[in-house]
Each structure stands twice: as C-alpha cells, then as structure tokens.
Amino acid sequence: MSIKENLKHIINELQGKAELVAVSKTKTPKTIMEAYDAGQKVFGENKVQELIDKKDELPEDIQWHMIGHLQRNKVKYIAPFITLIHSVDSLKLLKAIEKEGEKNERIIECLLQMHVAKEETKFGMDEEELKQLLSSTEYLELKHVKIRGLMGMATFTGNMEIVRDEFRYLKKLFDQTYNSFFNGNPDFSILSMGMSHDYKIAIEEGSTMVRIGSSIFGERIYT
Ligand SMILES: *Cc1c(COP(=O)(O)O)cnc(C)c1O
C-alpha cells in the first residue's frame, strides 16, 4: 500500500477521536513530502539534529512535534518553532524550555512523559514525581511553558492485555491530574498514547493523540 492509502486507513480507524502525529524519524524529506501531499501536516521526530535538518528542507506549514528524549542543552535549537514537546520528564527540563520560550517570546506547549512500561529503558516520570512537579512553586512561576497533557509508551510486548492495562492506567492518571491540578482548564486536554502496533487499543482506552511511524511509512531501516 502507498503512504497515501496507509494514512487514509489510519485516519479512518481513528474515528475522529485522536489526532495523528506522523512519526517520520529516519525517513527522507522526499518520503515525508508524500505524506504532506496526501494532507498530513503534523510530523514527529525523536532527534533534535534530524528534526532541524528536515525542517529546513520542508514546507513552512508543517507542525513539528518532538517525541524523543530531549537534552536540556538542545532545547534552544527547537524552541523557535516547535509545536509540541511530548517528552518532558523533569522540572529541570521544563525550566530549560521556559528559558528558551522567554528568549523566543513564545509559550511552548509540552506534555509530561510518564513511565508506565515494564522496560527500564523507557523514559518518563512516575506518579509521585508528576505530583511533585505540578505542586512545586517553581513550576507555578513558569510563564513560557504550557502543559497540555500527558504522554506514555506501553511495554513492547505481544501481550495486549498488558498494553491495555498500561493505557488504562495512563488515562486514569490523566483524569486524576486534570481534576487535581487543571480543573476547569481546557488546555489540559491531550493524552498522547498509541503507536503502530497498539494505537487501536490506545483509542479504546481514551487516547487523544497517536504517534504512528511504520504503519504509515513502512518499517524503519537503520543504517
Ligand atoms: C518511533 C516512535 C513512535 C512510532 O513508532 P511506530 O512503531 O513506528 O509507529 C512513537 N513514539 C515514539 C516516542 C517513538 O520514538
């Protein structure tokens, strides 16, 4: 199937419940343009250098999302234009984003990444760290970042019951966080969960944003 057909199929599956971030890591600008020409305008990358290289070669109206682990010293490269950072996992990083937001005179939208998977390798905060961050006075003083919601990745497993439980837990955490810290604030509305192999389950469990790469572009080849 072509990229265009893949996109059409996925958008149909999403039933208007979630926004699609097309994960274009390792893909060339030419391949990305195929998705762009088919109407996709939101793309996600997981490396800063790769993201800024591609941005320079591609149309201005693409909305770029940073979905991978982000080092504080690299925030400055994406701060002028990034639409959403999915991978905020500490107050330190949030403060670095604040600083660059201020320099660029913009408010940078962020998701807090939660660790729910069994793998140690995955990044993210636990429930306690999340509460501590949101209750800290330092967080409350930040004027150039806006927390739009939570992001999480399920365990990489073929056992879909484990995946479903983790997504359900993320949704519960999202609702609790809204009630405790953002009540009445419509900005806190994004739950980013679901990838190629598990997005259908993520949607069933309340995802509002999915990050999909290989089901659109085909398997990634790392060289
Ligand atoms: C690569 C990546 C995805 C997309 O993975 P696919 O399995 O190709 O859909 C989603 N989220 C993050 C954080 C990623 O790094």
The ligand as an SDF file (V2000), in Angstrom:
LIG
                    3D

 15 15  0  0  0  0  0  0  0  0999 V2000
    9.3030    5.7430   16.8580 C   0  0  0  0  0  0  0  0  0  0  0  0
    8.3220    6.2550   17.8300 C   0  0  0  0  0  0  0  0  0  0  0  0
    6.9370    6.1110   17.6100 C   0  0  0  0  0  0  0  0  0  0  0  0
    6.3410    5.4240   16.3930 C   0  0  0  0  0  0  0  0  0  0  0  0
    6.6370    4.0760   16.3530 O   0  0  0  0  0  0  0  0  0  0  0  0
    5.9720    3.1140   15.2310 P   0  0  0  0  0  0  0  0  0  0  0  0
    6.0080    1.7730   15.8800 O   0  0  0  0  0  0  0  0  0  0  0  0
    6.8510    3.2110   14.0340 O   0  0  0  0  0  0  0  0  0  0  0  0
    4.6130    3.5900   14.9780 O   0  0  0  0  0  0  0  0  0  0  0  0
    6.0760    6.6410   18.5560 C   0  0  0  0  0  0  0  0  0  0  0  0
    6.5220    7.2590   19.6640 N   0  0  0  0  0  0  0  0  0  0  0  0
    7.8320    7.4070   19.9140 C   0  0  0  0  0  0  0  0  0  0  0  0
    8.2530    8.1170   21.1650 C   0  0  0  0  0  0  0  0  0  0  0  0
    8.7770    6.9110   19.0210 C   0  0  0  0  0  0  0  0  0  0  0  0
   10.0730    7.0680   19.2850 O   0  0  0  0  0  0  0  0  0  0  0  0
  1  2  1  0
  2  3  1  0
  2 14  2  0
  3  4  1  0
  3 10  2  0
  4  5  1  0
  5  6  1  0
  6  7  2  0
  6  8  1  0
  6  9  1  0
 10 11  1  0
 11 12  2  0
 12 13  1  0
 12 14  1  0
 14 15  1  0
M  END
$$$$
